[in-house]
């Protein structure tokens, strides 16, 4: 593959496809099923963008390993986690009078439906921070530099299993 072809494909994936799909991702609660589906979808799109490979006169699609070698930031779920943590830090730092802050700190009244409760956004954020072994995350979120180091930790675990 020529270098300009790779640049076009990388640009297409990063700037057009990925940005459109994960718009508003800061507010998502991602389940195991979503992780699996998003990963499969991302690889499917990249196979379509990169086309097939001819080896010894035979056509074949690219395998997952080839895609991860071509694209270093192949984990769309890690992008979602990263943006969600950035948004969390922002909401922790904003003024008390803002609507997002009021919603973030409020407690719902009433009872939940029967059955297993759905995972809430904050529970999902706390789960990710727990996996990263981040203690006293609200205090860290107030300090921008310290919170940026926490977010860099999410970027560092890219490429591993997302959940």
N, C-alpha and C positions, 0 to 999 in steps of 0.2 A: 504494500500500500504506500502510495506516495505521501509525503509529509503534508501537502496541502489538502489531500483527501481526508487525512486524519484530523486536521484542524477543522474542516467543515463538519465532520461527524461529531467531534468533541463539542464544537459550538452548538450544533443542532441539539445534542443531548442536554447540555448544561443550560443553555440560555432559552431554548424554546420549549422543549418537551418537559423537562424536570420542573422548571419554574411554573408552567401552566398547571401541571398536575398537583403540585403541593402548595398552591396558593392558599393562604389562610391556615397553614399547617400548625401554627402556634396553638390553635385551639383544639386540635384533634386529640382524641383518646385512642391510642392504637392498640388493638387486640392482637393476639397471636395469629389469628386468621388474617387480619389486615397486613401483618408483617410478611406472611407467606405470599399473599396475593400481590402486594406492592413489589416485592422482590421479583416474582415471576413476571409481572407486567413490565418492569424496568428492563429485564433481560430480553423479553420479547421485542420491545421497541428497539433496543440496541441491535438485535439481530436483523431487524428490518432496515435500520439505518445503514448498517455495515454491509449488508448483502451476504451472498454466499461465498464460499471459498472453493477453488478448483484445485484438487490434488490428484495427480496421476490421471487426468482426464475425467475425474468424477466430481460431481457437485455435492457439497455438504454444507450444513449450517455451522456457524461458529459455536463452539462449546463454551460453557460458563467460564472456564479458566482463561480462554482467549479473550473473552470480554473483559474480565477483571484485569488482564494485562494491558489491554487497550485503554481502559478507563480506570484511573486510580480511585476516583470517588464514586464507586459503583453502588454504595449503600444508601438508598433513598430514605430508609428508616432512620439512619444516623443523622441525615439532614433534618428530618422532622424533629428528632430529639433535640438537636442543637438549637433549632429555631424556637422550640418550645421553652427551653431553658433561658434563651435570650429574652423571650417575652416574660417569663416568670420574674427574672431580675428587674425588668423594666417596671412591671406592675408593683413589685415590692418597693421600688424607689419613688414612685409617683406620689403626688400630694393626696392627702386623705379625702379631699372633697370630690375627686374625680370619680366618675361612674365605674370605671374598671376596678379601681381600688375598693370601692364599696361592695361590689359584687364579689371580689376576691376574698374579702374578709367577712362577708355575711354568712350566716347559717340559715339553712332552709328550715321552715317550720312544716309541721305535718308529718304524715307517715309515708313510707315508700310502698310500692306495690308488693304483692306477694312474690316469692321466688328469689332467685339470686339477683342481687342488686347490680346494676351496671357500674362499671368502673368510672369514677369521676375524674375530671381533668387533673385536679390537684393530687389525687391518689396516684395517678399515673406518673406525674412529675416526681412525687416522693419515692415511687418505686424505682425510677431511673436513678435518682440521687442515692438511694440505698444501695443499688447495684454498684455504683461508683464509690461507695463508702464515704459519702460526704456528710459530715456531721454539722449541726447548727447552720443549715443552709440559708435560713432567713437572715441571719447576721452577715453571712458572706455575701448575700445578694445586695445588701445595702452598699457595700464597698465595690465599686465598679471593677477595679483591678483584680481583686480577689475572685469576683464572680467570673471575670474573663478567664482566669486560670482554671476554674471549674469547667467552663465551656470548652476550653482547649483539651481538657481531659476527655470530653465526649468525642472530640475530633480524633484524639489519639487512639480510641478503641474502634475506629472505623475498620472495616474489613473483617472483624470478628462477628460471630453470630449476634444479631441485634437484640435478641431477647433470651 
